[in-house]
Amino acid sequence: MVTCRDDPCGFVCIIITYCAVLYADYVVVNWLIIPSSMSSSLWGAFHALIFNTIVLCLTVAHFRAVLSDPGIVPLPTAAIDFSDVRTGQPMKSRIDRVSGQSWTVCQKCEAYRPPRAHHCRICRRCVRKMDHHCPWINNCVGEFNQKYFIQFLFYVGMASLYSIIVLIIAWSGECPSCKDMDEKNARIAHSIVLVVISLLFGLFVAAIGCDQISAIFEDETLVEQVKNRGHQRTATQRTKMDLLREVFGNGPMWYWMIPCRSTQYRRFIPPSFNV
């Protein structure tokens, strides 16, 4: 299911993201690798290939995070009587006799939702295991696209780190084409902007990535952390590896960071309640 929210903030954040990525690629190749002594050896081609491979993986992971279904709970196909909800009266959860799970009613969607599903005010729908709505992907981070979101964070961090490494290598060597003062000043200006962008984005995604991994290990989304604040929570009995595999799939660990679908999405099965 392809999704794209009509959120102006989300579109602006996506434009900023790709402008920063394309600018970083432009500076690394045209102002760091080509003018330096690396261009006369295979090291220049090697660094350009590695950096552009990271950019490609970043782009694919971002597109998947943006366009993938985060786990939207379908609206009921038949009319359901939610008069109790509309009048403000509490409505008890109902047990699905197939899965044995306790389903609740979303007062905004007026639909039954499975456990750990929450309503997003921007998407205006309930999302399974919703963590938060991220403007940088203009989509919710939920059960089905959290892997792509973490991959996107990982590759942004890798691109930020690698661009600084290339910058250090380029400036530590000779620059045969930097004899012209104007060209040298332009190279300095581009390098400074690249460092600022790399540090800002690198530290930003590192902080969010740590929060994501911590939430996975605690088996508690950001929404659940806010709702359960001040309440004692039950510790999960699953291992950290089991929790990671629930997000990234059952393949080998090296396969987790490849931005492609490694697990099949679970088909949404409408609840079947006891009458």
N, C-alpha and C positions, 0 to 999 in steps of 0.2 A: 504494500500500500504506500503510494507516494504522497507525502504531505509537505505543504509549504504554507506557513502562516502569513497572513496579511498584516504583519506587525512592522510599522516603519522603523522602529528601533532595531529590529532584527535584520532588516535589509541594510541599514546603515552599517551595522557591525560586520555583516558579511562583506560589504564593499571595502571597509577598512582592513579587514583581514587579508583579502586578496591583493589590495594595493600594497600592503606591507610586505607580503610574501614576494610579489613580483618585483618590488623595488629592491628587496634584499638579494634576489637572484640576479638582478641587473647589476648591482654594485659588486657582488662577489665575482661575477664573470668578467664584466667590462672594466671595472676600476681596480680590482685586486689581482685577479689571475693573469689577465692578458697583458697589462703594463709591466708586471713583475718578471723576474728571471724564470719563474715557473713555466711561463709560456714556451720557453725554448727546450723544455724537457717533458717527459711523460707525466711528471707530477702535476703539471697544470691541467692536463686532460683528466687525470685521476681525480683531483679535487673537484673539478667541474662536474664530473660524472656522479661522484658521491653526493654532492650537494643537490644536484637536480633530481637524483633518485629520491632523496629525502623529501624534496618539494613535491614530487609526484605522489609519493605515499601519503603525504600530508593532504594533498588535494583530494585524493580518492577517499581517504578516511573522513574528510570534512563533508564531501558530497554525500557519503553514505549516512553520516550523522544528521545531515540536513533533510535528506529525502526519505529516510527510512521511517517506517511506522514505529514510534516509541513504545507502542502497546496500548493504543486507543481502544477503549471499551466500546463496542458497537451499541448504537441505540436500539431499543426493542423494535421489532418489525410490527408487532401487534400492540394495540393500545392497552395500557396497564392502569389500573385504578390506583392512583396515588393521592386520593382525596385526604387521607390522614396526614400526608406530608404537607399538602397545600394549606391545611388548616392549622399547621404548627404542632399537631399531636405527634408524640414519639412513635416511631414505627420500628418494631423489633426486626432484627436480622433474620434471614431465612436460610435454612440449611439446604445445600444442593445435594440431593440424594445420590448423585453419580460420584462427585468428588468428595463429598462430606465436608466441604468448606462452607464457612458462614459468609453469606453475601449480604451487603447492606444496600441502602437506597441513597443515591446522590440527589439531594434536594434541588440542585441546579440542572442536572441532566434529566432528572426524573426517570432514572433507569437503575437497574440492579448492577452492582459492581462487585468484583471479587475482592478477597482480602488484599490489603496493601495497595489498592488502587486509590488514587486521589484526584480531585478535580483541579484542572489548571484554568485559571481565570483568563489567560491569554488565548490558549487553544480552545477554550470553552467546551472541553470534553474531559472525561475521566481517563487517566492513564495508569496502566498496570505498573506497580512498583516505581511510581514517579519519584525521581530524586529532586529535580528542580527544572524550571524553564530557563533555558540558556539563550540569550539574545545572539551570542556568537555563532550559533548554528540555527537560529530562528526556529527552534523546535524544543520540545521537552526532552529531557534525558530520562529514559524509562527502561523497562525491562528488555526491550528488543534492540535499542541502539546505544546503550551505555558503553558497550565494547568499542564502537566506532568513535564515540566521544573521547574515551580514554586514549585510543590510538591517535586521534587528532591532537590531543594535548602532548602526547609523547613526541610526535614528529615536529610539532612547533618548538618544543624544547630542544630537540636534536638539531633543528635548523638554526636556532639561536646560538647554540653552543658551537656548532661547526662553522658558522659564519665568523665568529670571533676567532676561532682557531686559524682559519684561512687568513683573516686580517693580520694576525700576529706574524704568520709565516711570510705574508706578502711584504709587510713593512720591515721585517728583519733582514730581508735580502735587498738586492739592488733593483732599481727601477729604470731600465734603459730609456724608456719613453717618457720619463718625467723631467726632462731637461727644461721644458717650457714651464715658466713660473705659474702661468694661469692654469695649466693642466695639473700641476702639482697641487695648487690650492684647491682645485675642484676635487681632486682625489682625497685630500685631507677632509674637506667638507662632507663628501659622501661617506667617508669612513666614520666620521663622528656621528652622523645620522644613523648609520648602520649599527654602531655600538649602542646608541640610545634605544633604538627599536628592539635590538636583540635582548638587551637587559630588561626592558619593560615587559616584552612578551614572554621572555624566558622565565623571569621570576613569577609572573602572573600565572602561567600554566603550571609551573612547579607547585605553587600553593594550591591551585585547584586540583591538580593530580594527586597530591598528598591527601587532600580531603576525600577524594573519590576512593582511593585505596583504603583509607581508614574506615570509610563508610561500608565498604565491601567486607572488611575483616570484622566489623562490628555487626554486620547483617542488619543495618539500619540506614534508611535513606535520609537525606537532609530534611525532607518534609516530616518524617517520623521522628527525627531528632528534635525538631521544633515542637511537635505536638506532645512528645513524651518528656519534654524538659520539666524537671522537678519530680518526675515519677520514676520509680524503680522499674527497670526493665529486666526481662528474663534473659540470661546469658544464653547465647546460641551453643548448641552441642556439636555443631559441625566444625571441621577443621578449616584452617585458612585456605588450604589448597582446594577443598571442596567448594568454598565460597567463591574463589577465583574462577574455578571451572564452570560455575553456574553462570558467570558473566562472559567468559572468553571461550567456552566450549571445552570439549573433551580431548582435543588434539594435543600434540606436544607443545611445550611452553614456547619454543621458538616460533611456532605458528601463530601465537596469540597476537603478535604485533603486525601480521600481514593484513592489510585492510581489505579482506574479502570475507564473505559469509562462510563460517566454518561450522555453524550449527543451523538446523532447520527451525524456523519459527513455529511455535506451537499454535495450532489452529484454535481460534476462539470457539468454544463450545457453549452454546446458550445454557443457562442453568435450568435444572429440572427440579422444581420444589415439590415437596410433599404438600398435598392439599389438606 
